[in-house]
Amino acid sequence: MNERPSVVRLLTWNIHSGIGPDSTYDLARVVGLIRRHDPDIVALQEVDSRGRGDDDLPLPFLKQALGEHAAEARTVTAPDGHYGHVVISRWPMKETRLHDLSVLKREPRCAIETMVVTPYGPLHLVSTHLGLGIFERRRQAALLAGLASRSVEPTVMLGDFNDWFRRGAVRRALTQAMPARTMLKTFPARWPFLMLDRIYCRPRAALIRSWTDRAARSVSDHLPVFAEISLS
């Protein structure tokens, strides 16, 4: 458990469907790396149950290992399963909503918005995985900025933003709404030079520190982003 008063530890990570660079599906090593950092709230992208049997579904396994409270966004549904992203928390979540961010005929996208009931007070949280198209992300960023302003509580937005431009529409829109952000290079995991995965927060002073774990190179094609924020 977190021993620092009023501090919440967060993680966002694109886990590449649980398949590492060795082409092996292994959620246990995903969980093993995460648990070494003991995050309170976890946002995972590319969680994929397609082709898995009922006794090998990823979300029940992840919940049992990381936290009993979860919200799931299924952006792709197929006859043999579904694909999307999840938020898992050790604390209860309330007022959870899914917001459709899909644009025309692009891959479906959405955001999970929730209020995490932490021991230090409520935390307004939005998790997402944005599209690959520039104009697609521009529209999605505007919608996300609107979500960020919906609450007066401390706000965190995290996920895989698929935005590699230093002055792109995503960074401009979200930085105006949430002035603090992580700035870690996460993709590709082996030789990272793009900051695709980020954690934004408001107020600015809430972001205490952030880090990654290069050991994730053997687990996914993205590196994780961890951060600590203060709710004092």
C-alpha positions in Angstrom: 0.0 0.0 0.0 1.0 3.6 -0.6 2.8 4.9 2.5 3.1 8.5 1.5 0.2 10.6 2.8 -2.2 12.1 0.2 -0.2 10.6 -2.7 -1.8 8.5 -5.4 0.3 6.3 -7.7 -0.9 5.9 -11.3 0.1 3.8 -14.3 -0.8 3.9 -18.0 0.5 1.2 -20.3 -0.3 -0.2 -23.7 0.2 -3.9 -23.1 0.0 -5.0 -26.8 -2.7 -7.6 -26.0 -0.4 -9.2 -23.5 2.0 -10.3 -26.3 5.7 -9.5 -25.9 8.4 -9.2 -28.6 8.9 -13.0 -28.3 5.3 -13.3 -29.7 4.2 -15.0 -26.5 1.0 -14.2 -24.7 1.8 -13.8 -21.1 -0.3 -11.6 -18.8 1.5 -12.9 -15.7 4.7 -11.0 -16.7 2.5 -7.9 -17.4 1.2 -8.1 -13.9 4.6 -9.0 -12.4 6.1 -5.7 -13.7 3.1 -3.6 -12.6 3.1 -5.0 -9.1 6.7 -4.1 -8.6 5.7 -0.4 -8.7 2.5 -0.9 -6.6 0.2 1.6 -8.4 -3.2 2.5 -6.9 -4.9 3.0 -10.3 -4.0 1.3 -13.5 -5.0 2.2 -17.1 -4.2 -0.5 -19.6 -4.7 -0.2 -23.4 -5.0 -3.1 -25.9 -6.6 -5.5 -23.6 -7.8 -8.3 -25.9 -10.0 -11.3 -25.1 -10.4 -12.5 -28.7 -9.6 -16.1 -29.1 -9.4 -16.7 -25.4 -11.5 -19.3 -23.6 -13.8 -18.4 -20.7 -11.1 -19.6 -18.3 -8.5 -17.3 -19.8 -10.2 -13.9 -20.0 -7.8 -11.1 -19.3 -10.0 -8.7 -17.3 -10.8 -11.1 -14.4 -7.1 -12.1 -14.2 -6.0 -8.4 -14.1 -8.7 -7.5 -11.6 -7.7 -10.3 -9.2 -4.1 -9.2 -9.4 -4.3 -5.4 -9.5 -7.6 -4.2 -7.9 -11.1 -5.2 -7.4 -12.7 -2.1 -9.0 -12.7 -1.9 -12.7 -14.3 -0.1 -15.7 -14.0 -1.5 -19.2 -14.3 0.1 -22.7 -14.9 -2.5 -25.4 -14.1 -0.7 -28.6 -14.1 -3.8 -30.8 -16.4 -6.7 -30.4 -16.0 -10.0 -32.3 -17.7 -13.4 -32.2 -14.7 -14.7 -30.2 -14.2 -11.9 -27.8 -13.6 -8.1 -27.5 -10.8 -5.6 -27.5 -10.3 -2.2 -25.8 -9.0 -0.6 -22.6 -9.6 -0.8 -18.9 -9.2 1.2 -15.7 -8.5 -0.9 -12.5 -8.4 0.7 -9.1 -7.8 -0.5 -5.5 -10.5 2.1 -4.5 -14.2 2.3 -5.5 -15.2 4.2 -8.6 -18.5 6.0 -9.1 -20.3 8.0 -11.8 -18.5 6.0 -14.4 -19.3 6.8 -18.0 -18.1 5.8 -21.5 -17.8 8.6 -24.0 -17.7 7.7 -27.7 -14.7 9.4 -29.5 -15.2 7.5 -32.8 -14.7 9.5 -36.0 -16.4 8.5 -39.3 -15.0 5.1 -40.5 -11.9 5.0 -38.4 -11.4 2.4 -35.7 -13.9 2.9 -32.8 -12.4 4.9 -29.9 -13.8 5.9 -26.5 -12.9 7.4 -23.1 -13.6 6.1 -19.7 -14.6 8.8 -17.2 -14.9 8.1 -13.5 -14.6 9.5 -10.1 -12.2 7.5 -7.9 -13.0 7.6 -4.2 -9.5 7.7 -2.7 -8.8 8.0 1.0 -7.6 11.5 0.3 -10.7 12.8 -1.5 -12.2 12.3 -4.9 -10.1 12.1 -8.1 -11.7 12.8 -11.5 -10.1 10.5 -14.0 -10.3 10.0 -17.7 -8.6 7.1 -19.6 -8.4 6.8 -23.3 -6.7 5.4 -26.4 -6.8 7.8 -29.3 -6.8 7.2 -33.1 -3.9 7.1 -35.5 -5.2 9.9 -37.9 -4.1 13.5 -37.3 -7.6 15.0 -38.0 -9.2 12.2 -36.0 -7.1 13.0 -32.9 -7.8 16.8 -33.3 -11.5 16.1 -32.8 -10.9 13.6 -30.0 -8.6 16.1 -28.2 -11.3 18.8 -28.2 -13.8 16.3 -26.7 -11.3 15.3 -24.0 -10.5 18.9 -23.1 -14.2 19.3 -22.5 -14.3 16.3 -20.3 -11.4 17.6 -18.3 -13.3 20.8 -17.4 -16.4 18.9 -16.2 -15.2 18.6 -12.6 -13.8 21.0 -10.0 -12.0 18.0 -8.4 -8.3 17.2 -9.1 -8.3 15.7 -12.6 -6.1 13.1 -14.3 -6.2 12.1 -17.9 -4.0 9.2 -19.0 -3.6 6.7 -21.8 -2.0 6.1 -25.2 -2.6 9.4 -27.2 -0.9 8.2 -30.4 0.4 11.8 -30.7 4.0 12.3 -31.6 4.0 16.0 -32.6 5.7 18.4 -30.1 3.1 21.1 -30.9 0.2 18.8 -32.0 -3.5 19.4 -31.5 -3.6 16.8 -28.6 -0.9 18.5 -26.6 -2.2 22.0 -27.2 -5.8 21.1 -26.2 -5.0 19.0 -23.2 -2.2 21.2 -21.8 -4.6 24.1 -21.7 -7.0 22.1 -19.7 -4.4 20.2 -17.6 -1.1 22.1 -17.3 1.1 19.3 -15.9 2.1 16.2 -17.9 4.6 13.5 -18.0 7.3 13.7 -20.7 8.7 10.2 -21.1 9.6 8.5 -24.3 7.7 5.2 -24.5 7.6 3.9 -28.1 9.0 1.8 -29.5 9.9 0.1 -26.2 13.3 -1.1 -27.3 14.5 2.2 -28.6 11.9 4.7 -27.4 11.9 8.2 -29.1 8.1 9.0 -29.2 6.1 10.2 -26.2 2.8 8.5 -27.1 1.8 7.5 -23.6 1.2 10.3 -21.1 -0.4 11.3 -17.8 -1.9 14.8 -17.6 -3.2 16.4 -14.4 -4.7 19.5 -12.9 -3.7 21.4 -10.8 -0.1 21.7 -12.0 1.4 21.2 -8.6 -0.3 17.9 -8.1 2.3 16.1 -10.3 5.1 15.1 -8.0 7.2 12.7 -10.2 7.0 10.3 -13.1 9.1 7.4 -14.3 9.1 4.3 -16.6 10.6 0.8 -16.4 12.9 -0.3 -19.2 12.3 -3.9 -18.2 9.0 -3.6 -20.0 10.9 -4.0 -23.3 10.5 -7.7 -22.9 6.8 -7.5 -22.2 5.2 -5.0 -24.7 6.0 -2.7 -27.6 5.3 0.3 -25.3 7.0 1.3 -22.1 4.7 2.1 -19.1 4.4 5.5 -17.5 4.1 5.7 -13.8 3.3 8.9 -11.9 2.7 10.1 -8.3 0.2 12.9 -7.7 -0.6 14.7 -4.5 -4.2 15.2 -3.4 -3.3 17.2 -0.3 
